C-alpha cells in the first residue's frame, strides 16, 4: 500500500508519518523542505520536495499513490483564500489524474458553513472541489487544536489570553495526535468508499475560561481570559506581523463561528477522542514556557 502524506512536519502530519512507519509502511512524504524531517524519520520514508500549490509537481509526486492524506498548507500572504484555491487545484488534479483511491482531507469545524468563516472558507473550498470529483474522500472536521495555544505563549506568560469569542461559548478542543490517529485509521482501511464527513472533537467541549483554568493548573501559572473587541484583536494580529489579508482571514474564523454556531456533526462516541487538554498542556506546553 502506497500512502502519500502532506505537511509531514506539521502538528498532525508528523504524527501521521510516525504512525504509518510504526505500522510497517514506508510512506511517501511531500514536503517543501525535506531537510526539516527528523533524520531518523527521513530514513523510513520516501521524501519529495514539493510546493503543494504547484499542481504539476503534486501530480508528479503522487503518481502511484493508493491513498493520500492532504492538508492545505499554511498561508502567510495577503490573499489566504487565493493560496487555498491553488492548493485545492493541486489535490484535485492529483486525485483525478492519478486515480488515487482514498483521500483523507484535514478540514475544520465550520467548513459546513461554506462561506463567512474566514480562513476556514478555504477548507470549505477544498471539500466542495473534492466532492465535485465524486472521489472517495473523508473530510475530517476538526475542533480547535490544542497546539494553537503555542501561539499564545507570550500571553500565557503574561497571564492573560485575549479572545473575541463569547466567554460562555463552548467549542470542541482536540489534540493533533488524536486527529492523526483518526486519519491513519481511515488511510489504512480499504473497505470504505464515497464521501464521508468525520468529526474529530477531542474529549470535551470547553469555553475559553474553562480551557484557561485547565492550562493554568497544568503549567503552574495563573491565567485568565479577556474578551476584546474585533478591532483590538486586529491590532494585536497586525502587531505580530500578519498581513492585512491574513488578519481578516484569522479574525473570520472566530466571527464566523460565534452567535450561536453549533457544529453540524454532533459529539458522539465516533467523534470523541481521548487526549485531554490537561495532559497535552502538561506534556507539551509546560516545557516550552
N, C-alpha and C positions, 0 to 999 in steps of 0.2 A: 504494500500500500504506500503510495507516494502522497505525502501531505505537505502542502506549502503553507508557510506561516509568515505573515507580515508583521511589522513593528516588533521584531524578536527581542529587542532590548527594552521594550515598553513595560508599563506596570502590569499588564496582563500577558502580553506576548512572551515575556521571558519565562513566565510560569508555564505557558502552553508548550514552549520548546522543551523545557526541562521534563515535563510530564510525558511528552512523546518519546523523548530519549529514554526515560525510565521504562516506558512500555516496550522498548526494544526496537523502535523505529529510528531511522536516520532522516529527520525532516529536512525539507528544502526551505531555507530561510531567505527572505527578501529584505535586505537592509540597505539603507542609504550609505552606511559606513560599516561594513562587516568587521572592521577593526575594533569596534566598540563591544563586540561579543566577548564574553569571558573566554580566555584561552582554552580552558578545559571543555567548555561547551562547543567552542569552534571546532574542536577535533571530532565532535559527534554529529555534526550537521554538514549539509552542503549549502554554502552561503554564496549568494549572488548579490552584487552591488546593483541596486535598482532604485530609481526615483519612482515612487508609486503614482506620481502624476504624469508619467510618461507611458502612455498606453502601449506603444510598440514594445518598449522594454519589458513591461509587465507581461505581455502576451508571450514574448520570447522566454522569459524566465520561468513561467508556469507551464510550459509545454510538458505534457506527460503527467501532470498532477491529477490525482484522483479526487482530492479534497483540498479545500482552501479555507484558511482562517484569515478573514480580511478585516483590517482595522483602517478606517480612513486616517491618514497620517495627520499629526497636529499641524496647525497653521499659525503663523505669527504675522502674516501680512495684512495689508489694508483691505483685502477682499476675501475674507474667510470662506464665504459661500461659493465664490468662484473657484477657490482651491478645492473645496469639497466636490464641486462638479467635475473637476479634472480627475480626481481620484475615482469618482463614480464611473467616468468613462473608461478608466483603466480596468476596473474589476469587471465591468460589463463586457468589455472586449475579450478579456481573458476567459471568462466563463463561456462565452458564446463560441469563440474561435477554437478553444482547446477542449471543449466538451467536458469541462470539469463537472464531476458527478454530484458533488455535495459542497456547498458553501456555507460556512458559519460566519455571520456578519455581526460585529460588535456594534450594536446600536445603543439606544438610550430610552429610558422612561421619558415620555414627552414626544417621541418621534411620531406617535399616533396622531398628534395634532396636525402634522404635515406643514403647518405654517405658523409663524408668530412666536417661535421659541428660540430665536437667536441661532447660535451655532448648531443646536440640535436640528434645525431645519436642513442642514447639510446631510445629516444622517438619514433624515426622512427621505431626502432625495435619492440616496443610495438604496434605501429599502424599495422605493417605488420603481426604480430603474431595474433592480434585480427581479422584482415581481413581474415586470413587463416582459422579461425574457421567458417567463414560465419555468424558471430554473428551480432545482431542488435546493432550497435555502432555509436556514433557520436564522431569524433575526433575534439576537439576544438584547432584550430591552432591559438595560442595567440601571440600577439605582445609583445614588451618589457615592462615588468611590471614596473609601477611607483615605486613600492616598492623596486625594485633593487637599487634605489637611496639611500636607507637607508644604504647600504654597502659602500656608498661614503661619509658618514657623515664627516669623518675626512678631506677628500679632499674638501668638501664644506666649512667646517670651515676655511680651509687654503686658499680657494678662487680659486682653480684650480682642474679640473677633468681631469685625463689622459685617453685617449681613443686610440684605434687602428683602428677604422673605419674612412674612409674618412669624413672630416668635412662637406662636402656637400651632404652626402648620407642620405636621409630621411628614416625613418622606422616607423612602427606603434607603438604607445605607448598606454598602456591600464591600467586602474585601476583594481586591483584584484577583487574588489567588483563587477565590471561590468562582469567579467568572471564568477563569481559565479551566477549572475543573469541569464546569458545565460545557464549555466549548470543546474540550478534548473528548468528553463522553460522546458528544454529537459527531465529532470528526471520526472517531474510531468505530462508530455504529453504522452499519451499512443498510439496515432494513427500512429506513425511512425515505420518503420521497415527497415532493410537493413543497408548498410554502408553510412554514411554521413560525410562530412567534413564541419565544420562551422568555418569560420574565426572570430576572435574577435580582431578587430583592434583599439579599442578605438576611440576617436573623431577626431584624426588628425595624419598624418604622419609628423614627426619632425626630423630635423637634430639635432645633439648634440648641436651646438651653439644656435639653436632656443630653445631647451629644457633648456639650461643653463640660457638664458635670462628670461624665464618664471619662473624658480625656484628662480633665484636671486630676482625678483620682489616680489615673494610670501613670501620668508623667510627674506627679508630685508638685504641681504648680497651680496657684489659684487662677481661675479662668472664668470669664463671663462673656456673654454675647450681647452686642449692642446693635439694635436696628437703626440703620441710617437711611437717608433718602437716596433716590436713584442718582441724582446729580452728585451727591457726596461720594458715592461709590464710583461714579465715572472719574472723578478727580483722583481717587486713590489708584484706580487702574491705570490711568494715564501717567501718574507719577511712577508707576512700576515699569514704565517703558512700553506699554502697549500702544499700538496704532489706534487711531480713532475707529477704524472699521472693526478691529478686533474687540475694542472696548464695547461697542454696541452689540456684537455677537455674544460676548460673555454676559453682559447685562441681560440680554434677551432670554438667556437660559433660566434666569430667575423670574423675570417679569412675566414670561410666558407660562410659567408653571405655578403661579400663585392665583389668588382669587378663586379658591375652591377647586383647583385642579386635583383630580384623582386619577392615578394610573389606570389605563384600560385593562391591564391584566391584574387581577386581584392577588393578594397574598394567599398562597396555598402551600401544601407540602412540596409541590413541584417547584415553586418559585422561591422558597425559603432555603437559605444556605447557612452554614454552621458558624463560620468565624465571627466572633463578636468584636465590636469596636474596642472594648476594653483590652482584649488580648492583643489585637493589632497595635493599638496605641502603646502598650507596654513593650511589645517586641520590636516595633519598627520606629514609631515616632519618638519615644522617650530617648533612645540612644542618639538621636540626631538633633536634639535640642541643646 
